[in-house]
Amino acid sequence: MIDRNTVQKILDTAEIVDVVSDFVTLKRRGANYIACCPFHNEKTPSFSVSPSKGIFKCFGCGKAGSAVTFVMEHEHLTYSEALKYLGKKYGIEVVEKEETEEDTQERLRHESLLVVSEFARQFYTDTLFHTDAGRAIGLSYFRQARGFSDETIKKFGLGFSPDPRKMEGTTTLAAAAQKAGYKREYLIATGLCIERNDKSLADKFYDRVMFPIHSLSGRVIAFGGRTLLTDKSVAKYVNSPETEIYHKSDVLYGIYQAKSAIAKLGKCYLVEGYTDVISFHQAGIENVVASSGTSLTQGQIRLIKRFTNKITVLYDGDPAGIKASIRGIDMLLEEGMEVKVALFPDGHDPDSFARSHSVDQITKFLDEAETDFIDFKYELLAKDIAKDPLRKAGLIKEIVRTISLIPDRIVRTVYIEQSAQKLDVKQEILSQEVSKTRRDNIISGEDAKRKSEEREARRKELEKTLPAEEVPPQTNTPQAAHIDPEVPFLEPYEKEILYYLVKFGEHIIHFEEHMIVGSEQPVQEITVSEYISAELEYEKFELQNSVLKKVYDLYFEHKEQEGKNGQMEKWFANHPDKHISQAVIDLIYQKHSVNIKEFQRTLVPEENLIGKYVPKIILVYKTKVIEYTYNLLIKQLGQAQQENNIELQNELMQQIQILMPIKNQFSKELKRLT
């Protein structure tokens, strides 16, 4: 584990905007920055980064935290691994202390898979440059057939995997890795090797040129291997299988090398294959990635959208391939991307065109050739429609379907106007058809599922406001009803208390005269934390939500060290327990269900009003606890009467009689404060 001083140094140095900007394109909005969330699928930005607080928050999926939390979530790292990542980024030496056996095993396995993958990349590169077979076959292919320079080859980590059965002076990856001390289980888990029936290992890739696939942060996570044989019975490409470190639906080839250029230029070119990407880079155009020959996925689109919402899809002249790729364009539109299409001249694909033209020629061609997707689809599907009314009707329906996928209403309207002119159809008719198609999609598609989920969420929220089987926290009443560990009914009020505790815990409360009740009477000055603690402990109340109670307890454990310096929010945001940090970020960012903070909308600073808010929320909470307990006892009394349990009825009546004056007193005080 990493020692506390090193952790603190990393936390103090890491700038949240700087860290998040390595992975997401941020746009300033006032004092904060916004973007589309990298953790879930969304079309409207709900991801916010606050430089002053050093935290991020997504109001869509709810993820939140510090720079460390972001790296953990985004790169799927442990807390320690994320700290190491940030330490390396900012040049801070990471000093570690002893960690648990479970932590060690989990960290070592993940890191071992990445290390084995990097060893394989180095093995393939060394074989390419330093063996006779590698130079004669692999290197000559890259240099002569593809025109790649040695600098480009090294930039992308290209290599060669030999077949020792046919090539003297070469060895297998399996043999080299095991000789170097790498475990067979990791060679198998990464998909680099296959276990034979006799338990020996065989290379998955052999007699192929190799293309490493990098993660967004630059780690090698998989490989693609291309055969140079002309035998059609041999698969042209063999790719790594899905592994613990490689999920192909969330990966784009070249994204690591392209992300900076995409963010800088605000545009991405999408091609199909490895060599398309590499040739474009060598030509000087670096904002290009590939789907690696697979159908475009939502995960890949979201990866691009982190850096830009403008994309141009590049096609060669194969009509069959283009029609098969139309679905990819539709998916881009559904994600709210601005889509254009460019078609290369006959006989050219992105690779060959890039190799045979200068960067200025390529740039000029792309600027002139890229066309709007509607125009592209029209040209693709509109042949001979004048002679065939049914084909024209089919084209109109296809254009309508495509426009209906666009989430932005204004953009849809613009395309309806353009398409109406091109198709010679009244704009009103197209508009009606687009609206009808969108309604049909809402009824039968994913929107219906979303609405169902929203209804279920609202139902659950409603249940929280109704009497349930859970019981409230025990008060100072004798033998109060049985207490369950969680009481959803009380959660909003507990959140309200913690909001003021975490944000204003060490502020002095200046009470208004009519607000003086309870524990503030004997003292001239009292802090928010002292007041809350005194009020709850006096009545023996305990927060019932386990996470919120943990936050409460941690505050008082660390307030002497962190609270006096105004660092409690930052300390909680960087807490290694993500449940703790998430809960506190939610408290600070989100508007709670209790309405006593409505005055925040005025120009009066919130800290000037805590003397009004804090006593009231404490009293509201007490009232709700008593009310909840009272209703539960009444319910239990009715059940005892049905069962004719006289002894239990007497016990419950005693508890109700004790609660009645307390309930009435709290109600009177609450009216006085309203």
C-alpha positions in Angstrom: 0.0 0.0 0.0 1.1 3.6 -0.6 2.1 5.6 2.5 -0.1 8.5 3.6 2.4 11.3 2.9 2.7 10.1 -0.7 -1.0 9.8 -1.1 -1.5 13.4 0.2 1.2 14.7 -2.1 -0.5 13.1 -5.1 -3.9 14.4 -4.1 -2.6 17.9 -3.6 -0.8 17.9 -7.0 -3.4 16.3 -9.2 -5.7 18.8 -10.9 -9.1 17.3 -11.7 -9.4 19.2 -15.1 -6.0 18.2 -16.2 -6.6 14.6 -15.3 -10.1 14.3 -16.9 -8.9 16.2 -20.0 -6.5 13.3 -20.8 -9.6 11.2 -21.6 -12.5 13.5 -22.2 -12.9 16.8 -24.1 -14.2 19.4 -21.6 -15.9 22.6 -22.4 -16.0 25.5 -19.9 -19.4 26.5 -18.6 -19.1 29.3 -16.0 -16.8 28.2 -13.1 -17.1 24.5 -14.1 -16.5 22.3 -17.2 -19.0 20.0 -18.9 -18.9 17.0 -21.3 -20.8 14.0 -22.3 -20.3 11.4 -19.6 -17.6 8.8 -20.4 -19.3 6.2 -18.1 -22.7 5.9 -19.8 -24.5 6.5 -23.0 -25.9 10.0 -23.3 -26.5 12.6 -26.0 -26.8 15.7 -23.8 -23.8 16.6 -21.5 -24.5 15.9 -17.9 -20.9 15.3 -16.7 -19.6 18.3 -14.7 -16.1 19.0 -13.4 -15.5 21.5 -10.6 -11.9 22.8 -10.5 -12.5 24.6 -7.2 -13.8 21.5 -5.4 -11.5 19.1 -7.3 -14.4 16.7 -8.1 -16.5 15.4 -11.0 -20.1 14.5 -11.0 -22.4 13.0 -13.6 -26.0 13.9 -13.1 -27.1 11.2 -15.5 -25.5 8.0 -14.1 -24.6 9.4 -10.7 -20.9 8.6 -10.8 -18.8 11.1 -9.0 -15.5 11.6 -7.2 -12.0 13.0 -7.3 -9.2 12.7 -9.8 -8.3 9.4 -8.3 -11.8 8.1 -8.5 -12.0 9.1 -12.2 -8.9 7.2 -13.1 -10.1 4.2 -11.1 -13.5 4.1 -12.9 -12.2 5.0 -16.4 -9.1 2.8 -16.5 -10.6 0.0 -14.3 -7.8 0.3 -11.7 -7.6 -0.2 -8.0 -7.2 2.7 -5.7 -3.4 2.0 -5.4 -3.0 1.6 -9.1 -4.8 4.9 -9.8 -2.5 6.7 -7.3 0.5 5.2 -9.1 -0.9 6.4 -12.4 -1.2 9.9 -11.1 2.2 9.7 -9.4 3.8 8.8 -12.7 1.9 11.6 -14.5 3.1 14.2 -12.1 6.6 12.8 -11.5 5.9 11.9 -7.8 7.8 8.9 -6.4 5.4 6.4 -5.0 6.4 4.8 -1.7 4.4 1.8 -0.7 3.7 0.0 2.5 2.4 -3.6 3.1 -0.9 -4.5 1.4 -3.3 -7.4 2.1 -2.8 -10.7 0.3 -6.1 -10.2 -1.6 -5.1 -6.8 -2.7 -1.7 -8.1 -3.9 -3.2 -11.0 -5.8 -5.8 -8.8 -7.6 -3.3 -6.1 -8.5 -0.6 -8.6 -9.6 -3.0 -10.6 -11.9 -4.2 -7.5 -13.7 -0.8 -6.0 -14.0 0.6 -9.4 -15.1 -1.7 -9.7 -18.0 -0.6 -6.3 -19.2 3.0 -7.1 -18.6 2.7 -10.3 -20.6 1.0 -8.4 -23.4 3.9 -5.9 -23.4 6.4 -8.7 -23.5 4.7 -10.2 -26.5 4.8 -6.8 -28.3 8.5 -6.6 -27.6 9.0 -10.2 -28.7 7.2 -9.6 -32.0 9.1 -6.3 -32.6 12.5 -7.9 -31.8 11.6 -10.8 -34.2 10.7 -8.3 -36.9 14.0 -6.4 -36.7 16.5 -8.9 -35.4 15.8 -12.3 -37.1 16.4 -13.3 -40.7 12.8 -14.5 -41.1 11.4 -11.3 -39.5 13.5 -9.0 -41.8 12.9 -11.1 -44.9 9.2 -11.5 -44.5 7.7 -9.1 -42.0 9.9 -6.1 -42.4 10.0 -6.3 -46.2 6.2 -6.4 -46.2 5.9 -3.3 -44.0 8.6 -1.4 -45.8 8.0 -2.4 -49.5 4.4 -3.5 -49.7 3.0 -0.9 -47.3 5.6 1.8 -47.5 5.9 2.2 -43.7 9.0 3.9 -42.4 10.9 2.4 -39.5 9.7 5.3 -37.4 6.1 4.5 -38.2 6.6 0.8 -37.5 8.1 1.6 -34.1 5.4 4.2 -33.3 2.7 1.5 -33.7 4.8 -1.3 -32.2 4.4 -3.5 -35.3 6.0 -6.9 -35.3 6.3 -10.4 -36.7 5.3 -13.7 -35.2 7.3 -16.6 -36.7 6.6 -20.2 -37.4 9.7 -22.0 -36.0 8.7 -25.2 -37.8 9.5 -23.4 -41.1 11.9 -20.7 -40.1 15.3 -21.5 -38.7 16.7 -19.3 -36.0 13.3 -18.4 -34.5 11.4 -19.5 -31.4 7.8 -19.4 -30.2 6.4 -16.7 -28.0 5.4 -19.4 -25.6 8.9 -20.7 -25.3 10.4 -17.2 -25.0 7.9 -16.0 -22.4 8.2 -19.1 -20.2 12.0 -18.9 -20.4 11.8 -15.3 -19.2 9.7 -16.4 -16.2 6.2 -15.6 -17.3 3.5 -17.9 -16.0 1.6 -20.1 -18.5 -1.8 -19.1 -16.9 -1.2 -15.5 -18.0 -0.1 -16.5 -21.5 -3.4 -18.4 -21.8 -5.5 -15.7 -20.1 -4.3 -13.0 -22.5 -5.2 -15.2 -25.5 -1.6 -15.2 -26.7 -1.2 -19.0 -26.3 -3.4 -22.1 -26.5 -3.0 -25.2 -24.3 -2.8 -28.4 -26.3 -4.2 -31.7 -25.2 -0.8 -32.8 -23.9 -0.7 -29.6 -21.8 2.0 -28.0 -23.9 1.5 -24.4 -25.1 1.2 -23.3 -28.7 1.2 -19.8 -30.0 -2.1 -18.4 -31.2 -0.3 -16.2 -33.7 2.4 -17.6 -36.0 3.7 -16.7 -39.4 1.9 -13.4 -39.3 2.8 -9.7 -39.2 1.5 -8.3 -35.9 -0.5 -5.2 -35.0 -0.6 -4.4 -31.2 -3.9 -2.9 -30.0 -3.5 -0.3 -27.2 -5.9 1.0 -24.6 -6.8 4.6 -24.3 -3.9 5.1 -21.8 -1.4 3.3 -24.1 -1.2 -0.2 -22.5 -1.0 -3.1 -24.9 -4.2 -5.1 -24.4 -4.6 -7.3 -27.6 -3.2 -8.1 -31.0 -4.2 -8.5 -34.6 -2.2 -10.8 -36.8 -2.2 -10.8 -40.7 -1.1 -13.7 -42.8 1.1 -13.0 -45.9 0.1 -16.3 -47.5 -2.1 -16.3 -50.6 -3.8 -19.5 -49.5 -7.5 -18.6 -49.2 -8.0 -21.5 -46.8 -5.9 -19.5 -44.2 -7.7 -16.7 -42.4 -6.4 -13.3 -43.5 -6.6 -11.9 -40.0 -6.6 -13.5 -36.6 -7.4 -11.4 -33.6 -7.1 -11.7 -29.8 -10.2 -13.1 -28.1 -12.1 -11.2 -25.4 -10.0 -11.2 -22.2 -10.0 -9.6 -18.7 -8.1 -6.7 -20.2 -9.6 -6.6 -23.7 -13.2 -5.9 -24.6 -13.2 -5.3 -28.3 -16.6 -3.6 -28.4 -15.1 -0.8 -26.3 -11.8 -0.4 -28.2 -10.8 1.4 -31.4 -7.5 0.7 -33.1 -5.3 3.8 -33.0 -7.3 5.7 -30.4 -4.2 6.0 -28.2 -2.2 7.6 -31.0 -5.1 9.6 -32.3 -6.8 11.0 -29.2 -4.8 14.2 -28.9 -5.2 15.1 -32.6 -9.0 14.3 -32.4 -9.4 16.6 -29.4 -7.3 19.4 -30.9 -8.9 19.3 -34.4 -12.4 18.6 -33.1 -13.0 15.9 -35.7 -12.4 12.2 -36.2 -12.0 10.1 -39.3 -13.2 6.5 -39.1 -11.7 3.8 -41.3 -11.9 0.1 -41.4 -8.5 -1.5 -41.0 -5.1 -1.3 -39.2 -3.1 -0.2 -42.3 -5.7 2.5 -43.1 -4.9 4.1 -39.7 -1.1 3.7 -40.0 -0.9 5.1 -43.6 -2.9 8.1 -42.6 -0.6 8.8 -39.6 2.5 8.4 -41.8 1.0 10.9 -44.3 0.5 13.4 -41.4 -3.1 13.0 -40.6 -3.4 11.6 -37.1 -7.1 12.1 -36.1 -8.1 8.7 -37.5 -9.2 5.4 -35.9 -10.4 2.1 -37.1 -13.2 -0.2 -36.1 -10.8 -3.1 -37.0 -13.1 -4.7 -39.5 -15.9 -5.3 -37.0 -19.4 -3.7 -37.0 -19.3 -0.3 -35.2 -20.6 -0.6 -31.6 -22.0 1.9 -29.1 -19.0 1.5 -26.9 -16.7 2.5 -29.8 -18.9 5.5 -30.7 -18.9 6.7 -27.1 -15.1 6.4 -27.1 -14.9 8.8 -30.0 -17.5 11.1 -28.5 -15.3 11.7 -25.5 -13.1 13.8 -27.8 -15.4 15.1 -30.5 -19.0 14.8 -31.8 -17.9 15.3 -35.4 -17.0 12.3 -37.4 -16.3 11.5 -41.1 -16.7 7.9 -42.2 -14.2 7.0 -45.0 -15.2 4.3 -47.5 -13.5 2.7 -50.5 -15.6 2.2 -53.7 -17.1 -1.2 -52.8 -20.9 -0.8 -53.0 -21.6 -4.0 -51.1 -19.3 -2.9 -48.2 -20.9 0.5 -48.1 -24.4 -0.8 -47.8 -23.3 -3.2 -45.1 -21.9 -0.2 -43.2 -25.1 1.9 -43.3 -26.1 0.6 -39.9 -23.0 2.1 -38.4 -24.0 5.5 -39.7 -27.4 5.1 -38.1 -25.8 4.3 -34.8 -23.7 7.4 -35.0 -26.8 9.5 -35.6 -28.6 7.9 -32.7 -25.7 9.0 -30.5 -26.1 12.6 -31.6 -22.9 12.7 -33.7 -22.4 15.1 -36.6 -21.8 12.6 -39.4 -20.3 13.1 -42.8 -19.2 10.5 -45.4 -16.3 10.5 -47.9 -16.0 8.0 -50.8 -12.6 7.3 -52.3 -12.1 7.0 -56.1 -12.4 3.6 -57.7 -9.3 1.5 -57.0 -8.5 3.3 -53.8 -9.0 2.7 -50.2 -7.8 4.9 -47.3 -4.5 3.0 -47.1 -3.6 3.2 -50.8 -4.8 6.8 -51.2 -2.8 8.0 -48.2 0.3 6.2 -49.6 0.0 7.8 -53.0 -0.8 11.4 -52.1 0.7 14.2 -50.0 -0.9 15.4 -46.9 -2.1 18.6 -48.6 -3.7 16.5 -51.4 -5.3 14.2 -48.9 -6.7 17.1 -46.8 -8.0 18.8 -49.9 -9.6 15.7 -51.2 -11.3 15.0 -47.8 -12.6 18.5 -47.5 -14.1 18.4 -51.0 -15.3 14.8 -51.0 -17.0 14.6 -47.7 -20.7 14.9 -48.0 -23.7 14.9 -45.7 -25.0 11.5 -44.8 -28.4 12.2 -46.3 -26.9 13.2 -49.7 -24.7 10.2 -49.5 -27.6 7.8 -48.8 -29.6 9.5 -51.5 -26.9 9.0 -54.1 -26.4 5.4 -53.0 -30.1 4.4 -53.1 -31.6 6.7 -55.7 -30.6 5.0 -59.0 -33.5 4.7 -61.5 -36.1 5.8 -58.9 -37.7 8.1 -61.5 -38.8 5.0 -63.4 -40.0 3.1 -60.4 -42.5 4.7 -58.0 -42.2 1.9 -55.5 -38.4 2.3 -55.3 -38.9 6.0 -54.8 -41.4 5.3 -51.9 -38.8 2.9 -50.4 -36.1 5.6 -50.6 -38.4 8.2 -49.0 -39.1 5.7 -46.1 -35.4 5.0 -45.7 -34.6 8.7 -45.6 -37.4 9.3 -43.1 -36.1 6.5 -40.9 -32.7 7.9 -40.9 -33.8 11.5 -40.0 -36.0 10.1 -37.2 -32.9 8.8 -35.5 -31.5 12.3 -34.9 -32.1 13.3 -31.3 -31.9 17.1 -31.9 -35.2 18.5 -33.1 -33.7 21.5 -34.8 -31.2 19.4 -36.8 -34.1 17.1 -37.8 -36.0 20.1 -39.1 -33.1 21.2 -41.2 -32.7 17.7 -42.8 -36.5 17.5 -43.4 -36.3 20.8 -45.4 -33.3 19.6 -47.4 -34.7 16.2 -48.1 -38.1 17.5 -49.2 -36.4 19.5 -51.9 -34.2 16.6 -53.0 -37.0 14.1 -53.0 -39.6 16.5 -54.5 -42.0 15.8 -51.6 -43.9 18.3 -49.5 -42.1 19.2 -46.3 -45.3 18.8 -44.2 -45.6 15.1 -45.4 -42.0 14.3 -44.5 -42.3 16.0 -41.2 -45.4 14.0 -40.3 -43.8 10.8 -41.3 -40.7 11.5 -39.3 -42.9 12.3 -36.2 -44.8 9.1 -36.8 -41.6 7.1 -37.0 -40.3 8.6 -33.8 -43.5 7.8 -32.0 -43.4 4.2 -33.2 -39.8 3.9 -32.0 -40.8 5.3 -28.6 -43.6 2.8 -28.3 -41.7 -0.3 -29.5 -38.0 0.5 -29.0 -35.6 1.4 -26.3 -37.5 4.5 -25.2 -40.3 2.2 -24.0 -37.8 0.4 -21.9 -36.5 3.6 -20.5 -39.9 4.9 -19.6 -40.7 1.6 -17.9 -37.5 2.0 -15.8 -38.5 5.5 -14.9 -41.9 4.4 -13.8 -40.4 1.7 -11.7 -38.0 4.2 -10.1 -40.9 6.6 -9.3 -42.8 3.8 -7.8 -39.9 2.9 -5.5 -39.5 6.5 -4.5 -43.2 6.7 -3.7 -42.9 3.6 -1.5 -40.2 5.4 0.5 -42.7 8.0 1.6 -45.3 5.4 2.8 -45.2 3.3 6.1 -43.3 0.1 5.5 -42.0 -2.8 7.5 -38.7 -1.0 8.4 -38.6 0.7 11.7 -36.9 4.0 12.7 -33.9 4.5 14.9 -34.5 4.0 18.6 -35.2 7.1 20.6 -34.9 7.6 24.4 -38.3 5.8 24.8 -38.2 2.5 26.7 -38.4 -0.7 24.5 -39.2 1.1 21.3 -40.1 -1.0 18.3 -37.5 -3.3 16.7 -35.0 -1.4 14.5 -34.0 -2.5 11.0 -30.6 -1.4 9.7 -32.0 0.8 6.9 -35.0 3.1 6.9 -35.5 4.6 3.4 -38.2 6.9 4.7 -35.6 8.8 6.8 -32.8 8.8 4.2 -33.6 12.3 2.7 -33.5 13.9 6.1 -30.3 12.1 7.0 -28.7 13.4 3.8 -29.8 16.9 4.7 -28.1 16.7 8.1 -24.9 15.4 6.5 -25.0 18.2 3.9 -24.6 20.8 6.6 -22.2 18.7 8.6 -19.7 18.1 5.8 -20.0 21.5 4.2 -20.3 23.8 7.2 -19.3 21.6 10.1 -16.8 24.0 11.7 -18.8 27.2 11.0 -20.1 29.0 14.1 -23.9 29.1 14.2 -25.4 32.6 14.7 -29.0 31.8 15.9 -32.0 34.0 15.3 -33.8 34.7 18.6 -36.9 32.6 17.8 -34.6 29.7 16.6 -33.0 29.1 20.0 -34.1 25.6 21.2 -32.3 22.7 22.7 -28.6 22.4 23.1 -27.6 25.9 21.8 -29.2 27.5 24.9 -26.3 27.0 27.4 -23.5 28.3 25.1 -22.7 31.6 23.5 -20.9 30.0 20.5 -21.3 26.6 19.0 -20.2 25.1 15.7 -22.5 23.2 13.3 -20.9 19.9 14.1 -21.1 20.5 17.9 -24.8 21.4 17.6 -25.7 18.4 15.4 -23.8 16.0 17.7 -25.3 17.4 20.8 -28.9 17.3 19.5 -28.7 13.8 18.2 -26.8 12.3 21.1 -29.2 14.0 23.6 -32.1 12.1 22.1 -30.0 9.0 21.4 -30.7 9.2 17.7 -28.5 7.4 15.2 -28.5 7.7 11.4 -29.9 4.5 10.0 -28.4 4.5 6.4 -25.2 2.6 6.9 -23.1 4.6 4.4 -24.4 7.9 5.7 -23.7 6.8 9.3 -20.2 5.9 8.3 -19.7 9.4 6.8 -21.1 10.9 10.0 -18.7 8.9 12.2 -15.7 9.6 9.9 -16.4 13.3 10.1 -16.0 13.3 13.9 -13.0 11.0 13.7 -11.1 13.4 11.4 -12.6 16.8 12.0 -9.7 17.9 14.3 -7.2 17.3 11.5 -9.2 18.1 8.3 -12.1 20.2 9.5 -10.2 23.0 11.1 -8.4 23.6 7.7 -11.6 23.5 5.7 -10.5 20.3 4.0 -13.3 17.9 4.9 -15.0 18.0 1.5 -11.8 17.3 -0.3 -10.8 14.6 2.2 -14.1 12.8 1.7 -14.0 13.2 -2.1 -10.6 11.4 -2.1 -11.6 8.7 0.3 -10.5 5.2 -0.9 -13.9 3.7 -0.2 -15.9 4.7 -3.3 -19.2 4.3 -1.5 -18.1 7.0 1.0 -16.7 9.4 -1.7 -19.8 8.9 -3.9 -22.2 9.6 -1.1 -20.4 12.8 -0.1 -20.2 14.1 -3.7 -23.9 13.4 -4.1 -24.6 15.3 -0.9 -22.6 18.4 -2.1 -23.8 18.4 -5.7 -27.4 17.2 -5.7 -30.4 19.1 -4.5 -32.1 17.1 -1.7 -35.7 16.3 -1.3 -36.2 18.4 1.9 -37.1 21.9 0.7 -35.3 24.0 3.4 -32.5 24.9 1.0 -34.8 26.7 -1.4 -33.5 30.0 0.0 -30.1 29.2 -1.6 -31.5 30.7 -4.8 -31.3 34.2 -3.2 -28.2 36.3 -3.1 -27.6 35.7 0.6 -24.5 33.4 1.1 -25.7 30.1 2.4 -23.3 30.1 5.4 -25.1 33.2 6.7 -28.3 31.2 6.9 -27.1 28.0 8.6 -28.4 29.4 11.9 -31.8 29.2 10.4 -31.5 25.9 8.4 -29.6 23.6 10.8 -31.9 23.8 13.8 -34.9 23.3 11.5 -33.6 20.2 9.8 -32.6 18.6 13.1 -36.1 19.2 14.4 -37.6 17.9 11.1 -35.5 14.7 11.4 -36.6 14.2 15.0 -40.2 14.7 14.1 -40.0 12.2 11.3 -38.4 9.6 13.5 -41.0 10.0 16.2 -43.8 10.0 13.5 -42.4 6.9 11.9 -42.1 5.1 15.2 -45.6 6.2 16.3 -47.2 4.9 13.0 -45.4 1.6 13.3 -46.5 1.1 16.9 -50.1 1.8 15.9 -49.8 -0.8 13.1 -48.4 -3.3 15.6 -51.1 -2.5 18.1 -53.8 -3.3 15.5 -52.1 -6.6 14.7 -51.9 -7.5 18.5 -55.6 -6.7 18.8 -56.4 -9.1 15.9 -54.4 -11.8 17.6 -56.0 -11.0 21.0 -52.5 -10.6 22.6 -53.3 -8.7 25.7 -49.8 -8.5 27.1 -48.3 -7.1 23.8 -51.3 -4.6 23.6 -50.5 -3.2 27.0 -46.7 -2.9 26.2 -47.5 -1.1 22.9 -50.0 1.2 24.6 -47.4 2.2 27.1 -44.9 3.1 24.4 -47.6 5.0 22.4 -48.5 7.0 25.6 -44.8 7.9 26.0 -44.4 9.0 22.4 -47.6 11.1 22.2 -46.3 14.1 24.2 -42.9 14.0 22.5 -44.6 13.9 19.1 -46.9 16.9 20.1 -43.9 18.9 21.4 -41.9 18.4 18.3 -44.8 19.4 16.1 -45.3 22.7 18.1 -41.6 23.5 17.9 -41.6 22.8 14.2 -44.5 25.2 13.6 -42.7 27.9 15.6 -39.7 27.6 13.2 -41.7 27.6 10.0 
